[in-house]
Amino acid sequence: MKLPQLKEMKLSHLREKHLRWLWLGGFLLLCISIQSLGQGCSQCLDSTKATPPSVQAAYRHAILLLGTAGASLFIAGTLLLRRHR
């Protein structure tokens, strides 16, 4: 192996290592944020407190569904952009 190829392999390995740590950190932050399950703003919290428990459960389900859809689109976009490089 030539020296430039070896140097390029080391840089590639470092980038991959940093990317793994970034994914792990993102996953841990996601796990921590799932515990909150709050509405996010006081207006939403006040308006949902007045609703029956079944409606509150539906709101929680909708928030998780929309969050999952957004995260899926972001991950898919990231993977597509990474493959084009």
Secondary structure, 3 states (H helix, E strand, C coil): CCHHHHHHHHHHHHHHHHHHHHHHHHHHHHHHHHCCCCCCCHHHHHHHHCCCHHHHHHHHHHHHHHHHHHHHHHHHHHHHHHHHC
